[in-house]
Amino acid sequence: MLRILSLVGIRPIELGHGTGHLSGETTVCVMLADLDDLDDPEGSWGGDTVWRAERRCDLMDDFGWLRELLG
């Protein structure tokens, strides 16, 4: 079953890198933008496939942690 979660009003979520000082909405939006950037051939990863793979793995871990926190 698909559950739709509104991002508006999500409390700050501490995932490291100072995210505890941002609204939950901002944190999730930044994570989604980061994922989009990694999927973009012209993205900031600049052809560094090793860094891109490591960043994607770290980001997926963050999304997993976010899922746990949000239930």
N, C-alpha and C positions, 0 to 999 in steps of 0.2 A: 504494500500500500504506500502510495506517495503522500508524504506529509509536507505541506507548504509552510515554511516558517518565515514570518515577517522579520526583517532585519531591524526595523524601526524599534527603538527602545531597548535593544539588547545591551545589557550592562557591559562595562569593560571586561575584556577577556585577556588574561595574562598568558601569552604564548611565547614570551621572550621578546627581546629587541624593543622593549618599551611599550608593547601593545597594551599593557595594563593602564596606560594613560590615555588611551583612545577609546571612543565608543565602540561597542561590539560591531555596530554597523560599519564603521570606518575600517576596522580590522578585517572584516570579511570582504569588504569591497577591495581593499588593498591585496588580499590574498588572491581573489579572483582576477584582478588586473595582472598580478605577477604570473599566474598560470597562463593567462592569455598571452602575455609577453613571451613566455617560454615556448608557446605554440607558434609564434610568429617567426617565419624564417628570417625576417629583418629585425628581430627583437634584440634586446640589449645583450643577449648571450654572445653575440658577435662570432658565431661559428665555433665556440669552445664547447664541443660536445660533451666533454668530461664534466665541466662545470655545470652545464645544462642538466645532465643526468643527475648529478648530486643535488642541485637546487630543486629539481622536480621531486626527488625522493624526500628531501627535507620538507617541502611544501605539502606533499601527500601525508607525511607524518603530522604536520600541523593541522591539516583538515581532519585527520583521524582524531586528534586530541580535541579539536573543536566539536566534533560530533559527540564525543564522550561528555564534554562539558555541557552541551546543550540538551543532551538526552535525546 
